[in-house]
Amino acid sequence: VAGGDTASALAAGNPVVVKAHPAHPGASDIAARAVRQAVSACGLPRGTFGLLHGASAEVSLALVVHPMIRAVGFTGSLAAGRALFDAAAARPEPIPVYAEMGSVNPVLVLPEALRERGAAIAAGLLQSATLGVGQFCTNPGVVLGLHDDALMAFVAEAGRLASAMPAGVMLQPRLADRFRAGRDAFRGTAGVEVAGEGAPGSGASSVAPIVFFVSGAAFLRDSSLREELFGPSTLVVACADRKQLGDAVRSLPGQLTASVHATEGDLRQYQPLIDALAERVGRVVFGGFPTGVEVAPAMHHGGPYPATTDVRSTSVGTASIQRFARPVCYQSAPASLLPPELQDANPRGLWRLVDGELSRAGW
Amino acid sequence: VAGGDTASALAAGNPVVVKAHPAHPGASDIAARAVRQAVSACGLPRGTFGLLHGASAEVSLALVVHPMIRAVGFTGSLAAGRALFDAAAARPEPIPVYAEMGSVNPVLVLPEALRERGAAIAAGLLQSATLGVGQFCTNPGVVLGLHDDALMAFVAEAGRLASAMPAGVMLQPRLADRFRAGRDAFRGTAGVEVAGEGAPGSGASSVAPIVFFVSGAAFLRDSSLREELFGPSTLVVACADRKQLGDAVRSLPGQLTASVHATEGDLRQYQPLIDALAERVGRVVFGGFPTGVEVAPAMHHGGPYPATTDVRSTSVGTASIQRFARPVCYQSAPASLLPPELQDANPRGLWRLVDGELSRAGW
């Protein structure tokens, strides 16, 4: 309701209509009230911000095809995001849809790094995979490595850490139900083993962290293992050789992030693999985990389809304003008609490109 | 073949496949040969540039849905551009389509400006409307003003200039046929008068410049008058009053450009009208005409649908590289993996935002 897309759209000068998630109408109302109070306190026009409720897809679709709606931001499932994208593309005047639709955020663990610091990587992985009970879009859901002793020790350590962790409470019982169903589907998939699982908690929304383990061959065989399991889990894939590891990387659809744990020696040997990963993602993290998404100019939070519907766009960071802005060129315009940003005197002291030179000067 | 989209895509590091227009396969081949020679001379990979021929829509559609094609640039008709856009949006992984599909590039002539320099504006209009025998995407096809003596004198002068101009030769007989058919349709539309027309030339591709005149009421009644007539023609619309002039502006679909001829006094009086125009276009030209499209960083050549399928994007100017690029964030990456643009030493001396400060320094 008061998230990044709302902030970006308002910053770009647009009014915003939010469709609240039916799982938390009350929390949405509280946030919307705060935004509306701010709108009023800032003297912005009434109607700058609106909130709609609705549990059916019709409300969202009606918004997306309304002629006065000019762009759409969305986070949720692939099916829902694609339905909104398709509706927007079929409008008489198509509009952009910025849908974020899930990601397994692959983590590449390379042999030397695992030998040097496998236990530390396992600890970082579990912390990241269980952060917010695994309910982050950047949750590291798939870990890719080469089957050797260091990887097996890493799997054992990750499993041990998971089994020692307490159960967590997801945002809604429905999410927990879905996680349990997905977890059981993973468990029932040929070749998938459980490396470790925490003790179950009580309550409808309570789920235990879990670490799965599978061979590269089984991972390549079953595309369902490459789909997001939303919750505190991760799947370690042990590839038989370098070729299979490459195949596993290339089997991945578009992702928000990839993470790489590698020594300098690993990097020299596996450069093409890292390039292949970078082609599939919006952000590559070295020596870390993807769950922290800093709100900063250098952040790019987006990625190739199906991670998002618009690979050019970020939902986090200063560039996110471009989702809801469009360029207009003013040629030979009198100063009185120009916005302050474009006036010769540069009253806001902005950096501007003037006759090929960047400058903050005015004249 | 060797146009702006090809240059932008190559500059962004992509290989390019061009589908040649069936009207000039030989010229396309000559241009493609020059590009392929440059590819070879620069030591770029074979296959960096390809040219396909085909007179049917199937070739284009097959290219647009090919999994290895990641973005599409197009200039042509609304029907063809929309078909490519729809095909791209329906792909399993949708891709951007930058289609430019026609524009009438409205020119607003305001009362004081017409009284002060109506004859000069008429001369500029005719020059712009007949440049390249009217075959520019930025051709000024509709002129909007208030019905008064100054406008009628302006119409008479524009008509006089058109009738004194020689016929021109369009690029192909088919374009000339279409122009003649469209011209005759305009002529047959209720309320449309011919203010002046040049003498017809000889030859299948020869067409004469023509200036039409219509009341604001008739213009608002018939949406076909708001569609592009590709060739050396323009339509002057005389609105009965300020409200009708506003209605005429707001009746226009998305455009590449708008031009405004106004004195300081006009600007003070008609600001909301100019704002309404700016909402419909990618570039607003003051005191000039839109046919000149300078290749410069400040240029924006694009506009709201149906002028283009992507209002955020320009086909001309340095920002056009963004059509064929996508952001990737490298977090904590070792210098050895970073492209030169991102290395701490800044070997290319680029302007970069570092910790919130723009700088060309390296360290």
Interface residues (C-beta under 8 A of the other chain):
Chain A: F85 D86 A89 A90 E93 P94 P96 G254 E264 L267 Q271 I274 A278 V281 G282 R283 V284 V285 F286 G287 G288 P297 A298 M299 H300 G302 P304 Y305 P306 T309 V311 R312 T314 A319 Q322 A325 R326 P327 V328 C329 Y330 Q331 S332 A333 P334 S336 L337 W351 L353 G356 L358
Chain B: F85 D86 A89 A90 E93 P94 P96 G254 E264 L267 Q271 I274 A278 V281 G282 R283 V284 V285 F286 G287 G288 P297 A298 M299 H300 G302 P304 Y305 P306 T309 V311 R312 T314 A319 Q322 A325 R326 P327 V328 C329 Y330 Q331 S332 A333 P334 S336 L337 W351 L353 G356 L358
